[in-house]
Amino acid sequence: MHHDDEPVFKRSKWGTNRYYYNPRNPVGLALIVITLLFVGTMMILMANRAGPFAAPPAPKTWTPPAYEQPWPSLSPSGTPGVGAP
């Protein structure tokens, strides 16, 4: 039983100015199903902390760069930086 002449949105009868999806219209019914699937998927992602609700990756620990130059040689007197002749 299709009611194509039914509006997609109907005014709420609760005395407010709100509208709701009309399940008698095929587009309104499709919007209800899409909304339920979307909300259900978001709730599952939130519960599992997945997708956009995933925790940020743990920061890498800082490791200093490798020291590429050898230590300065010591002179016979013990002062660094003055090489032996």
Residue pairs with C-beta under 8 A, 6 or more apart in sequence:
2 26
3 24
3 25
4 25
4 26
6 22
6 24
6 25
6 28
7 22
7 25
8 21
8 22
8 25
8 27
8 28
8 31
9 19
9 20
9 21
9 22
9 28
10 19
10 20
10 22
11 17
11 18
11 19
12 18
12 19
12 20
21 28
21 29
21 31
21 32
21 35
22 28
23 29
23 32
45 51
45 52
45 53
46 53
49 55
72 80
72 81
72 83
73 80
73 83
73 84
74 80
75 82
75 83
75 84
76 84
